[in-house]
Every structure is written in structure tokens, then in C-alpha cells.
Amino acid sequence: MSEGVPAGDGTAADALNAHARAVAAALSRKPMAPGSVAFGVGLAEALALSLCGALLSLARIESTADAGFTYGLPILGGTLFAIAAIRAADGYAMPALRHPVRGLAPAFGAWTLVFAVFAVLAFFLQIGDVYSRIWFAAWYGCGLAALVLVRLAAARLIRVWTRSGRLERRVVIVGGGQRAADLIAALSVSPEEGLRICGIFDDRGGERSPDIVAGHPKLGTIAELVAFARIARIDLLIVSLPLAAEARVLALLKELWVLPVDIRLSALGNRLRFRPRSYSYLGAVPLLDLFDRPIAGFGWVAKRAFDLVIGGLALVLLSPVMLATALAVRLDSPGPVLFRQKRYGFNNEVIEVLKFRSMYHHLSDPGAKVAVRREDDRVTRVGRFIRRTSLDELPQLVNVLRGELSLVGPRPHAVTAHTENRLWNEVVDGYFARHRVKPGITGWAQVNGWRGEVDTPEKLRRRIEDDLYYIEHWSVLFDLYILVLTPFRLFGAENAY
């Protein structure tokens, strides 16, 4: 397995048929992330609104000498409130950004709400005489115009990127036959959604599920879908089975939930109807949401920004400690300062994780064939100290800045890690579901005491439970909480050796 290439979970990539392998290889290049586009639009709107307010205050609409200082607070507060309100109204969701008319409604509503709040505050705080009503009216009008311009420009760019394939949502249809054909026909009516149907996977054959459905090939069975979805960086799986096929849908989900994708059940043509709010829509196609990709959209951007800011700051502040540790490792025993190990990253990609070397070089174990035990003769004198204090993990800040790790997340495990002569994915059902997010330097399992040797299946299960809990309950505040706990829970922990 090479770096950056997803490893299979039960089905290796080379087990795919030639056609599926060729399609997956052609799709291996990662498209633009919708979250990055949404963040860019939000940033552009924030800058435009702030600039409008600042320029109007400098234009001396009112005559106060310290206008810039006086109006700085409402400009900053109003802009941030507007962006937060637009986001709360799903104004940065891709459908709203693709369609200017649909996207302008939440933007206009949020901007109007800002000035309604200003009016209420001015009345109750009796500060109406401090600020110019002309300035507020001008900022409101200028802000509306700025929002229109940004939204129109964003929609145009998104259309260009969609046509070029740079911004596409990659879709796989699960289940073939006539239901799949009807679904594909309905989806094709809305090309502006940026959908790219990459293929169909179905266990059935013959007339019930022909090899070509609506011009799209059947690329393999459900067992092959997981490997294909990882390599092709699929975004969305749509299950084209009837709602009545409950047992089959549940069996599919048991195999597919480990993937970092959205999973939807098509409700097209179903007689059993739910309330409209129960559905999400792709164009006019109603879908039931089964699984959502964790930490997506603005959450992904926020987590990456958190990693870059806090990780970069930590690297600068801890550089003297890292330099001293590197010197101690070098003087203590011959060999390189850094130890590199292949571990699982996001979406089962194999990454190279950095650590300060804690073992004698000739006894190092990159494959993690033998777990480190208490009083292990392979560990150097300095190695015992840096392992006990977790100083050996500090080089992973470089992995964070490179985008391979996050500060907080499930710990990356060696690809050959095993317990009782079984690989960890063979010990715990759904083990690979922990790879739906980036691994981290520290995590919820670690601050709860699950650190060190994994010599029983129960220890591994408890770790995975905490990892999955973290994924389902992630927030920036949760990450911050874990980071604050980390030095108190890990420094000198008894099971670190």
C-alpha cells in the first residue's frame, strides 16, 4: 500500500474488476470541497459588509470626529451576526449558493434581522442619538447590494467549476434494475446540482439488474463498493430499494456505514409518503437521510482552521522543547532522531506518522509486530521518559500542518496492529468507521484512560466505542475540551511505557 492510497477493508483495490478499477483510478483526484467554497463565500460577504460600513463611516455621513471608533463595534457585531444568521438559515448550503434567487432569501432575511436588532437595542439602551440614522440606512442599502453581487458572482463561479468537473458531487447508485433507471432519469433533470453518477453496484444479475442501466455501467457487487468508494472519493450513496425491503436495506447499511459519505434512501415512486420535512431533496428527487458524513461543510473548515491556528502556535511555542528532546534522543543512542510509521489516516489512506525515536534503532518496529510492554528492553533511557510524558508525539504537529492528522481525533493505528494474532479490523465489527474523520494526536479515548498496550479485545472495543462517540458528538468546543484535558490525563500516565 502506498501513501495517500486508501487501503481496503475486506476487499483490496486490486480485487475490483478491470472496469471498476479503471473508473476508480480516473476519479482518484480529489475535487473541490463544498465546505471550502461555502467558507469562501461567507468570507467574501463578511468582507463586503464590513467594507461598506467602514467606507460609509469614513465618508462623514455624520460629523463625529471619532466616527471610525464609534462605528467599529456595530460594523463588527452586525457583520458577524449576519453571517451567523445566514448560516443558521442554510444560506451557505450548496443548493442556496448554486441558485442566487434561493440563496438571496436567507441573506436578505439575515441582513434585515441585524437592523431590527439594532433598532431594538437603540430603543432600550437609549443610544439612538449616538449613531446616525442616515449611516444605518445607507449601510443597510449598501449591504443588500453587496450581498447580491457576491451571491451572483459565487453562483457563476460555481457553475463554471461544476461544468469543468472541479466542483462535483460524486454519486453511486446502490441497487440496479428499473428503480435505478427511474432514479437516474429523475436526477438527470437537474444538471445544475453538479451530480456525477459514477456507476451502479448491485449483488443481483440478469434481467433484474442488467449490466447497463440508463447508460451507466454496473461496476460490481456491494462487497466491492466499499473499496471503490474509498479510491474514487465518492460523496453520496443513493440506495434505490423500496422502503418495504427493510431487511436488505439494513444489511447494506451494516456494510456501508464505515464510509465517510452521505447515505440516502431514494423515496422516488414509493407509495408510503412521509411529511415533506422528513425528506431531503436532490432536484425534485425525495430522499430519506440514513447517514451523514461527519464533520462536513463549515464544520470541516472550522476544524481545519482550528488545527492550523492552534497547531501552528503549538509548534512555535514547543519548538525549544522539541529541540531539547531531539538532542537528548540523538545523544542517548545512535540512529535517526525521528521514527516514521505507516498508519491508517482518513478514509483508510495510509499515512506516515512522525514520532521522536524511543527505541534503539536496530530494534525499532515500524510494522508494530510486537507491542511495547512495561520494562521493554527495546526502549532507550530517554525513550522511557518521552513515552511516559508523551513528548515523543510532538513531531506529529508537522503531520497536523500537512493535513494528515488533526489535533484531536481517533488515534492513528499502525496498519498491521493486532491483538491475539488478529488484525484489529478482525477483532471489532465496524472498526474502520473510526476512519470517517482524520485521526488525531490526542482523542476522547486517550483522555478517558485508553492508552498504551492493547492486549485484549475488550480494551480495543472500549477504545473504538470512545472514538465513535467522539465522531458522533464532535464540535469545536469538544475538541478544545479534550485538548485542555490532555496534559492532565496523559502526562505520566501509568499505562504509558
LUMFIZA-801165 format. One record per residue (C-alpha): x, y, z. Coordinates in Angstrom, 2 decimals. Each point is the difference from the previous one (the first is absolute). Last residue first. Example, Ala and Ser with C-alpha at 12.3 -4.5 7.8 and 13.67 -1.06 7.14 Angstrom:
BEGIN
X, Y, Z
13.67, -1.06, 7.14 $
-1.37, -3.44, 0.66 $
//
This chain:
BEGIN
X, Y, Z
5.65, 2.88, 28.79 $
-3.31, 1.83, 0.27 $
-2.46, -2.00, 2.15 $
0.86, 1.93, 3.16 $
-0.67, 3.42, -1.53 $
2.90, 2.42, 0.55 $
-1.63, 2.82, -1.93 $
-3.06, -1.47, -1.71 $
-3.00, 1.14, 2.06 $
1.16, 3.48, 1.08 $
1.72, 0.82, -3.29 $
-3.04, -1.19, -2.03 $
-2.88, 1.61, 1.90 $
0.40, 3.42, -1.66 $
0.31, -1.62, -3.44 $
-3.11, -2.13, 0.64 $
-2.04, 3.08, 0.97 $
1.21, 1.91, -3.06 $
-1.04, -2.85, -2.29 $
-3.42, -0.13, 1.70 $
-0.31, 3.78, -0.45 $
0.75, -0.37, -3.72 $
-2.77, -2.59, -0.22 $
-0.10, -3.77, -0.42 $
-2.77, -2.07, 1.57 $
-0.31, -2.86, -2.54 $
3.74, -0.18, -0.71 $
0.92, 0.17, 3.70 $
-2.41, -2.80, 0.89 $
1.50, -2.08, -2.82 $
3.49, 0.41, 1.46 $
-1.27, -0.77, 3.52 $
-1.59, -3.25, -1.17 $
3.16, -0.83, -1.98 $
2.12, 0.32, 3.13 $
-2.35, -2.21, 2.01 $
0.06, -2.64, -2.73 $
3.81, -0.02, -0.06 $
0.25, -0.52, 3.75 $
-2.60, -2.78, -0.22 $
1.92, -1.80, -2.76 $
2.97, -0.40, 2.38 $
3.68, 0.99, -0.18 $
-0.34, 3.61, -1.09 $
3.09, 1.58, 1.59 $
-0.05, 3.71, 0.72 $
-2.93, 2.37, 0.19 $
-3.67, -0.29, 0.78 $
-0.06, 2.29, 3.06 $
-3.00, 2.17, -0.80 $
2.34, 2.72, -1.31 $
1.25, -2.52, -2.56 $
-3.44, -1.18, -1.16 $
-1.14, 3.58, -0.58 $
3.00, 0.76, -2.17 $
3.56, 1.21, -0.29 $
2.33, 0.39, -2.96 $
-3.00, -0.52, -2.26 $
-1.38, -2.23, -2.74 $
-1.94, 1.68, -2.81 $
-3.67, -0.89, -0.16 $
-1.91, -2.97, -1.48 $
2.96, -2.12, 1.12 $
-1.76, -1.06, 3.21 $
-2.50, -1.88, -2.18 $
2.88, -2.37, -0.87 $
-0.60, -2.05, 3.15 $
-3.58, -0.80, -1.02 $
0.09, -3.37, 1.75 $
2.97, -0.20, 2.38 $
2.61, -2.78, 0.00 $
0.46, -0.47, -3.75 $
0.56, 3.73, -0.54 $
2.60, -0.23, 2.76 $
2.07, -2.59, -1.81 $
-0.07, -3.34, 1.82 $
2.96, -1.74, 1.63 $
-1.38, 0.55, 3.52 $
-0.11, 3.72, -0.66 $
1.26, 1.63, -3.18 $
1.39, 3.19, -1.48 $
1.10, -0.55, -3.63 $
-1.19, 3.34, -1.38 $
1.32, 1.83, 3.06 $
-2.75, 1.90, 1.75 $
-0.71, 3.72, -0.25 $
-1.61, 1.33, 3.22 $
-3.65, 0.93, -0.40 $
-0.26, 3.79, -0.23 $
1.46, 3.19, 1.41 $
2.94, 1.99, -1.36 $
-0.85, -1.23, -3.49 $
2.24, -2.19, -2.12 $
1.02, -0.18, -3.66 $
-0.60, 3.68, -0.74 $
3.66, 0.96, -0.33 $
-0.39, 2.29, 3.04 $
-1.28, -2.93, 2.04 $
2.78, -2.34, -1.16 $
2.51, 2.66, 1.12 $
-1.72, 0.07, 3.41 $
0.71, -3.74, -0.07 $
3.56, 0.89, 0.99 $
-1.34, 0.44, 3.59 $
-0.98, -3.67, 0.53 $
3.27, -1.06, 1.68 $
-0.65, 2.61, 2.69 $
-2.83, -2.21, 1.26 $
1.29, 0.28, 3.60 $
0.36, -3.77, 0.50 $
1.20, -0.46, -3.57 $
2.53, 2.83, 0.33 $
1.37, -1.41, 3.25 $
0.26, -3.62, -1.09 $
1.59, 1.05, -3.30 $
2.71, 1.98, 1.78 $
1.14, -3.22, 1.65 $
-0.46, -1.98, -3.22 $
-2.91, -2.36, -0.74 $
0.82, -3.39, -1.53 $
0.43, -1.60, 3.43 $
-3.73, 0.42, 0.74 $
-0.44, 0.78, 3.70 $
-3.80, 0.11, -0.50 $
-1.00, -1.18, -3.45 $
0.31, 1.44, -3.49 $
-2.14, -1.96, -2.46 $
1.76, -2.47, -2.31 $
-0.72, 0.07, -3.74 $
-0.43, 3.76, 0.02 $
1.14, 0.11, -3.66 $
2.53, 2.75, 0.64 $
1.63, -2.06, 2.81 $
3.28, 1.53, 1.09 $
2.58, -2.40, 1.46 $
2.95, 1.18, -2.10 $
-0.89, 3.62, 0.77 $
-0.22, -0.43, 3.75 $
-3.50, 1.08, 0.90 $
-1.56, 3.40, 0.83 $
0.39, 1.70, -3.37 $
-1.84, 3.32, -0.01 $
-3.20, -0.55, -1.92 $
-1.22, 0.62, -3.55 $
-3.00, -1.67, -1.65 $
0.22, -1.13, -3.63 $
-3.48, -0.28, -1.49 $
-2.02, -2.90, -1.41 $
-3.44, 1.14, -1.11 $
-2.75, -1.92, 1.79 $
-2.54, 2.80, -0.62 $
1.99, 2.34, 2.28 $
3.29, -1.44, 1.20 $
1.22, -3.52, 0.71 $
3.62, -0.32, 1.07 $
3.40, -0.49, -1.58 $
2.73, 0.85, 2.51 $
2.86, 2.47, 0.05 $
2.39, 0.37, 2.95 $
1.89, 3.27, 0.27 $
3.37, 0.67, 1.61 $
1.85, -2.43, -2.26 $
2.42, -2.54, 1.45 $
2.59, -0.29, 2.75 $
-1.16, 0.14, 3.62 $
-0.41, 2.59, 2.78 $
1.64, 2.95, -1.74 $
-2.45, 0.10, -2.91 $
-3.06, -0.55, 2.19 $
1.11, 2.75, 2.39 $
0.61, 2.43, -2.88 $
-3.42, -0.71, -1.50 $
-1.62, 0.53, 3.40 $
1.78, 3.33, 0.48 $
-1.08, 1.16, -3.47 $
-3.57, -1.13, 0.63 $
-0.12, 1.87, 3.31 $
1.39, 3.14, -1.66 $
-2.54, -0.42, -2.87 $
-2.94, -0.24, 2.41 $
-1.20, 3.59, -0.43 $
0.43, 0.01, -3.79 $
-1.55, -3.44, -0.56 $
-2.84, 0.82, 2.41 $
-0.83, 3.19, -1.92 $
-0.08, -1.90, -3.30 $
-2.19, -2.72, 1.49 $
-2.38, 2.51, 1.61 $
-0.44, 2.02, -3.20 $
0.25, -2.80, -2.58 $
-2.01, -2.56, 1.96 $
-2.78, 2.46, 0.87 $
-0.17, 1.12, -3.64 $
-0.33, -3.65, -1.04 $
-2.73, -0.58, 2.58 $
-1.92, 3.10, -1.06 $
0.26, -0.90, -3.69 $
-1.25, -3.55, 0.62 $
-2.84, 1.29, 2.17 $
-0.93, 2.52, -2.69 $
-0.73, -2.87, -2.38 $
0.61, -3.46, 1.45 $
1.02, -1.31, 3.42 $
-1.73, -3.38, -0.31 $
-1.42, -1.19, -3.33 $
-3.70, -0.43, 0.56 $
-1.78, -3.33, 0.29 $
-3.56, -1.12, -0.80 $
-1.57, 3.16, -1.42 $
-3.20, -0.81, -1.88 $
0.00, 1.38, -3.53 $
-2.56, 1.78, -2.16 $
1.12, 0.65, -3.62 $
-1.11, 3.41, -1.32 $
3.51, 1.45, -0.19 $
1.83, -2.02, 2.61 $
-2.35, 0.24, 2.94 $
0.00, -0.68, 3.73 $
-3.06, -1.67, 1.40 $
-1.73, -0.19, 3.38 $
-1.03, 3.64, -0.28 $
-2.39, -0.92, -2.82 $
-1.99, -2.26, 2.39 $
0.35, -3.65, -0.88 $
-1.39, -1.93, -2.95 $
-0.37, -3.76, -0.46 $
-0.74, -0.45, -3.68 $
3.67, 0.15, -0.92 $
0.74, 1.25, -3.52 $
3.12, 1.92, 0.98 $
0.74, -0.47, 3.71 $
3.70, -0.59, -0.65 $
1.92, -1.01, 3.11 $
2.97, 2.24, 0.76 $
3.55, -0.61, 1.21 $
2.37, 2.95, 0.37 $
3.63, -1.09, -0.08 $
2.92, -0.71, 2.35 $
-0.40, -3.80, -0.40 $
-0.43, -2.36, 2.98 $
-3.79, 0.17, -0.40 $
0.16, -2.05, -3.22 $
0.09, -3.62, 1.15 $
-2.61, 0.14, 2.77 $
-1.94, 2.45, -2.14 $
-0.42, -2.59, -2.73 $
-1.37, -2.62, 2.41 $
-2.43, 2.57, 1.39 $
-1.24, 0.81, -3.51 $
-0.46, -3.72, -0.74 $
-2.03, -0.58, 3.15 $
-2.17, 3.07, -0.59 $
-0.97, -0.74, -3.59 $
-3.35, 1.78, 0.52 $
1.61, 3.39, -0.55 $
0.73, -1.06, -3.58 $
3.66, -0.17, -1.05 $
1.92, 2.65, -1.91 $
2.64, 0.70, 2.66 $
1.73, 3.28, -0.77 $
3.66, 0.17, 1.04 $
1.54, 3.48, 0.11 $
3.47, 1.52, 0.08 $
2.14, -2.62, -1.77 $
3.75, 0.46, 0.27 $
0.68, -2.40, -2.90 $
2.47, -2.05, 2.06 $
-2.17, -0.17, 3.13 $
-3.27, -0.58, -1.85 $
1.53, -2.80, -2.07 $
1.30, -1.86, 3.07 $
-3.40, 0.26, 1.71 $
-1.92, -0.93, -3.16 $
1.71, -3.34, -0.57 $
-2.16, -1.89, 2.53 $
-3.07, 1.74, -1.43 $
0.72, -1.61, -3.36 $
1.64, 1.44, -3.07 $
0.24, 2.79, -2.53 $
-3.53, 0.02, -1.43 $
0.41, 2.37, -2.88 $
-1.97, 3.22, -0.61 $
-1.93, 0.62, -3.22 $
-3.41, -0.16, 1.67 $
0.98, -3.32, 1.62 $
2.73, -2.14, -1.60 $
0.99, -3.39, 1.46 $
-3.62, -1.03, 0.55 $
-1.53, -0.30, 3.49 $
-3.26, -1.93, 0.16 $
0.54, -1.32, -3.54 $
3.22, -1.76, 0.93 $
1.95, 0.97, 3.09 $
-0.47, 0.84, 3.66 $
2.76, 1.05, 2.38 $
-0.27, 3.62, -1.10 $
2.37, 2.90, -0.52 $
-0.68, 2.80, -2.47 $
2.37, 2.58, -1.44 $
1.66, 3.38, 0.30 $
-3.10, 2.18, -0.12 $
1.39, 3.51, 0.00 $
-2.28, 2.51, 1.68 $
0.62, 3.74, -0.39 $
-3.46, 1.03, 1.17 $
-0.29, 2.16, -3.13 $
-0.59, -3.17, -2.03 $
-3.52, -0.29, 1.48 $
-2.02, -2.23, -2.38 $
2.77, -2.61, 0.19 $
-1.06, -0.89, 3.53 $
-3.45, -1.14, -1.13 $
1.43, -2.19, -2.78 $
2.53, -1.52, 2.39 $
-2.76, -0.85, 2.50 $
-2.22, -1.57, -2.66 $
2.90, -2.16, -1.23 $
0.89, -1.02, 3.57 $
-3.60, -1.07, 0.65 $
-0.02, -1.88, -3.31 $
2.93, -2.24, 0.89 $
2.97, 0.77, 2.20 $
0.79, 0.38, 3.69 $
2.38, 2.46, 1.61 $
0.40, 3.05, -2.26 $
3.38, 1.69, 0.42 $
0.32, 3.78, 0.04 $
2.90, 2.40, -0.27 $
-0.93, 3.59, 0.77 $
1.84, 2.28, -2.35 $
2.08, 3.14, 0.32 $
3.08, -0.29, -2.20 $
-1.96, -1.86, -2.67 $
0.36, 2.82, -2.56 $
-3.77, 0.50, -0.14 $
-0.21, 0.17, 3.80 $
2.87, 2.48, 0.28 $
-1.65, 2.32, -2.52 $
-3.39, -0.28, 1.70 $
1.61, 0.64, 3.40 $
1.74, 3.09, -1.35 $
-3.30, 1.40, -1.30 $
-1.80, -0.72, 3.27 $
2.79, 1.68, 1.97 $
-0.10, 3.13, -2.17 $
-3.78, 0.26, 0.39 $
0.21, -0.54, 3.76 $
2.80, 2.56, 0.46 $
-1.84, 2.63, -2.06 $
-3.33, -0.52, 1.77 $
1.64, 0.07, 3.45 $
1.79, 3.25, -0.87 $
-3.25, 1.63, -1.13 $
-1.70, -0.98, 3.25 $
2.95, 1.36, 1.98 $
-0.10, 3.32, -1.83 $
-3.68, 0.39, 0.85 $
0.45, -0.91, 3.66 $
3.17, 2.06, 0.30 $
-1.80, 3.05, -1.43 $
-2.90, -0.38, 2.41 $
2.37, -0.41, 2.95 $
2.07, 3.00, -1.06 $
-3.11, 2.16, -0.43 $
-1.19, -1.03, 3.45 $
3.27, 1.36, 1.40 $
1.12, -1.61, 3.22 $
0.29, 1.51, 3.48 $
-3.49, 1.53, 0.05 $
-1.73, -3.37, -0.14 $
1.97, -1.24, 2.98 $
-2.95, -0.38, 2.36 $
0.98, -3.53, 1.02 $
-3.56, -1.29, -0.51 $
-0.69, 1.87, -3.24 $
3.46, -0.33, -1.56 $
0.04, -3.70, 0.85 $
-3.37, -0.56, -1.70 $
1.09, 1.91, -3.10 $
3.31, -1.88, -0.21 $
-1.88, -3.31, 0.29 $
-2.24, 1.01, -2.92 $
3.14, 1.01, -1.85 $
1.54, -3.44, 0.37 $
-3.30, -1.68, -0.88 $
0.01, 1.81, -3.36 $
3.43, -1.45, -0.79 $
-1.14, -3.50, 0.99 $
-3.15, 0.20, -2.13 $
1.89, 1.35, -3.00 $
2.58, -2.81, 0.22 $
-2.63, -2.68, 0.67 $
-1.99, 1.11, -3.11 $
3.05, 0.68, -2.18 $
1.00, -3.66, -0.16 $
-3.16, -1.24, -1.72 $
0.20, 2.77, -2.59 $
3.75, -0.51, -0.46 $
-0.31, -3.76, -0.67 $
3.33, -1.84, 0.33 $
0.75, 1.60, 3.38 $
-3.35, -0.98, 1.51 $
0.31, -3.57, -1.33 $
3.59, -0.13, 1.37 $
-0.97, 0.83, 3.57 $
1.27, 3.44, 1.03 $
-3.43, 1.55, 0.55 $
-1.03, -2.93, 2.16 $
-2.04, 2.37, 2.23 $
2.48, -0.44, 2.86 $
2.79, 0.90, -2.45 $
-1.73, 3.23, -0.97 $
-0.53, 0.81, 3.69 $
3.67, -0.58, 0.83 $
1.10, 2.19, -2.92 $
-2.40, 2.76, 1.06 $
1.06, -0.13, 3.66 $
3.67, 0.24, -0.98 $
-0.66, 3.00, -2.24 $
-2.19, 1.79, 2.53 $
2.48, -0.48, 2.83 $
2.98, 1.23, -2.02 $
-1.79, 2.98, -1.54 $
-1.87, 0.76, 3.24 $
3.30, 0.07, 1.94 $
2.04, 1.97, -2.55 $
-2.55, 2.80, -0.25 $
1.25, 2.05, 2.93 $
3.67, -0.67, -0.74 $
-0.21, 1.05, -3.65 $
-2.31, 2.89, 0.78 $
2.45, 1.58, 2.43 $
-0.47, 3.53, -1.33 $
-3.79, -0.13, 0.03 $
-1.41, 1.72, -3.08 $
-2.45, -2.53, -1.36 $
0.06, -1.32, -3.56 $
3.68, 0.65, 0.36 $
1.11, -2.15, -2.95 $
2.16, -1.92, 2.47 $
-3.13, -1.50, 1.56 $
-1.29, -0.99, -3.44 $
3.33, -1.60, -0.89 $
0.03, -2.05, 3.21 $
-3.58, -1.25, -0.36 $
0.43, -1.04, -3.62 $
3.36, -1.63, 0.76 $
-1.50, -2.04, 2.83 $
-2.84, -1.24, -2.21 $
2.37, -0.90, -2.85 $
2.52, -1.70, 2.30 $
-2.69, -2.11, 1.65 $
-1.52, -0.88, -3.38 $
3.37, -1.10, -1.39 $
0.69, -2.09, 3.12 $
-3.38, -1.69, -0.26 $
0.56, -0.74, -3.69 $
3.45, -1.45, 0.73 $
-1.36, -2.13, 2.85 $
-2.70, -1.39, -2.28 $
2.61, -0.86, -2.65 $
2.23, -1.66, 2.60 $
-2.93, -2.01, 1.34 $
-0.89, -1.12, -3.53 $
3.46, -1.63, -0.22 $
1.60, 0.31, -3.42 $
0.55, -3.32, -1.77 $
2.50, -2.67, 1.14 $
1.81, -1.83, -2.77 $
-0.69, -3.73, 0.31 $
-2.87, 0.18, -2.49 $
1.86, -1.44, -3.00 $
1.43, -2.72, 2.26 $
-3.48, -0.96, 1.17 $
-1.27, -0.31, -3.58 $
2.98, -2.15, -1.00 $
-0.36, -2.25, 3.06 $
-3.73, -0.41, -0.62 $
0.67, -1.05, -3.61 $
2.81, -2.40, 0.91 $
-1.97, -1.78, 2.71 $
0.76, 1.00, 3.56 $
2.21, -2.36, 2.01 $
3.00, 2.29, -0.56 $
-1.63, 2.58, 2.24 $
0.01, -2.42, 2.92 $
-3.33, -1.23, 1.38 $
-0.24, -0.60, 3.75 $
0.65, 3.54, 0.95 $
2.04, 1.29, -2.88 $
2.86, 2.42, 0.32 $
-0.47, 3.50, -1.27 $
2.97, 1.35, -1.93 $
1.69, 3.06, 1.49 $
3.16, -1.92, 0.80 $
0.49, -3.23, -1.89 $
-1.38, -3.38, 0.93 $
//
